[in-house]
Amino acid sequence: MWPSRWTSPRETWPGRLHELLRTVWRDAERQAVFVATVRDETVGFVRVGLCEDGPQPAKIETLLVAEAHRGAGVARALIVAGERWCRDHGATEVGVEFIAANQQAQRVYERLGYRPFLVTYLRRLRDEPRDASGEIPR
């Protein structure tokens, strides 16, 4: 299941990257973006940030790698750069969230030593028939 906010058409690289850069520019002490390029082409980027509350002192907020460049070490290099920035800014741990069905992301993060910590469930809120106890009939 995908959140309805994420069902719009795929964003373009430049638009998404420019949006993240504007966000980081406004909060440069607490966020950073690292960009991977190959022959002047943007092939991936990662945004990391320090967290003021919650269980994680730092978080990988966004990681995108162009499909044609997956499996070539781009994600690993970006994650390592982001982790270094987090460490240099005082974080002792870093977390990441991704869609449960994204097994490729799971493999990448587990190879780098990440382990499951939190589980997030999603339920769409809409008018659904319910029984007398308020339960949704199956």
C-alpha positions in Angstrom: 0.0 0.0 0.0 1.3 3.5 -0.9 0.2 6.7 0.9 -2.2 8.6 -1.4 0.2 11.5 -1.3 2.7 9.4 -3.2 0.5 8.2 -6.0 1.0 11.3 -8.2 3.2 11.0 -11.3 6.9 10.5 -10.7 8.7 13.8 -10.0 11.6 14.9 -12.2 15.1 14.9 -10.8 15.7 18.6 -11.2 12.4 19.6 -9.6 12.8 17.3 -6.7 16.4 18.2 -6.1 15.7 21.9 -6.3 12.9 21.6 -3.8 15.2 19.7 -1.3 18.0 22.2 -1.8 15.6 25.1 -0.9 14.5 23.2 2.2 18.1 22.6 3.3 19.1 26.2 2.5 16.6 27.4 5.1 17.9 25.0 7.7 21.6 24.4 6.8 22.7 23.8 10.3 20.4 20.8 10.7 20.2 19.3 7.1 22.4 18.5 4.2 22.1 17.2 0.6 24.8 15.3 -1.2 24.5 14.8 -5.0 26.1 12.1 -7.2 27.0 12.9 -10.8 28.4 10.9 -13.7 29.7 13.0 -16.6 27.8 16.1 -15.5 24.5 14.1 -15.1 22.8 13.9 -11.7 22.4 10.2 -11.0 21.4 10.4 -7.3 21.1 12.4 -4.1 20.6 12.0 -0.4 19.2 14.4 2.1 20.0 13.9 5.8 18.9 15.8 8.8 19.4 16.0 12.6 16.2 15.3 14.6 15.2 17.4 17.6 12.8 14.8 19.0 12.0 11.1 18.5 14.2 8.1 18.9 16.7 8.9 16.2 19.2 11.7 16.6 19.7 11.8 12.8 17.8 10.5 9.8 18.2 9.8 6.1 15.2 11.8 4.8 15.5 11.1 1.1 17.6 8.8 -1.1 17.1 8.6 -4.8 19.3 6.9 -7.4 18.5 6.8 -11.1 17.4 3.3 -12.1 20.2 3.1 -14.7 22.8 3.6 -12.0 21.4 1.3 -9.3 23.7 -1.5 -8.2 26.8 0.5 -9.0 27.6 1.8 -5.5 25.9 5.2 -5.9 23.5 4.6 -3.0 26.3 3.3 -0.7 28.5 6.4 -1.5 25.6 8.8 -0.8 24.7 7.1 2.4 28.3 7.1 3.6 28.6 10.8 2.8 25.3 11.5 4.7 26.4 9.4 7.7 29.7 11.3 7.9 27.9 14.6 7.9 25.6 13.4 10.7 28.5 12.2 12.7 30.4 15.4 12.2 27.3 17.3 13.5 27.1 15.3 16.7 24.8 12.4 15.9 25.7 9.0 17.3 23.0 7.1 15.4 21.1 7.5 12.1 17.8 6.0 11.0 15.9 5.7 7.8 12.4 4.9 6.8 11.3 3.4 3.4 8.4 1.6 1.9 8.2 -2.0 3.3 7.9 -3.5 -0.2 11.2 -1.9 -1.3 13.4 -4.9 -0.9 16.2 -3.3 -2.8 16.4 -0.5 -0.3 16.2 -3.0 2.6 19.2 -4.9 1.1 21.3 -1.8 0.7 20.6 -0.6 4.2 21.2 -4.0 5.8 24.5 -4.4 4.0 25.5 -1.1 5.6 24.6 -2.3 9.1 21.1 -0.9 9.5 18.6 -3.0 11.3 14.8 -2.9 11.7 13.6 -0.7 14.6 10.1 0.8 14.0 7.1 -0.5 12.1 4.6 1.9 10.6 1.1 0.8 9.5 -1.0 2.8 7.2 -4.8 2.8 6.9 -6.8 4.9 4.5 -9.6 6.8 6.2 -12.8 6.8 4.1 -16.4 5.9 4.6 -16.4 2.2 5.1 -19.3 0.1 6.3 -18.9 -0.9 10.0 -20.7 -3.3 12.2 -22.4 -2.4 15.5 -19.1 -2.6 17.4 -17.4 -0.2 15.0 -15.3 -2.9 13.3 -14.9 -3.1 9.5 -16.4 -6.4 8.3 -14.0 -8.6 6.5 
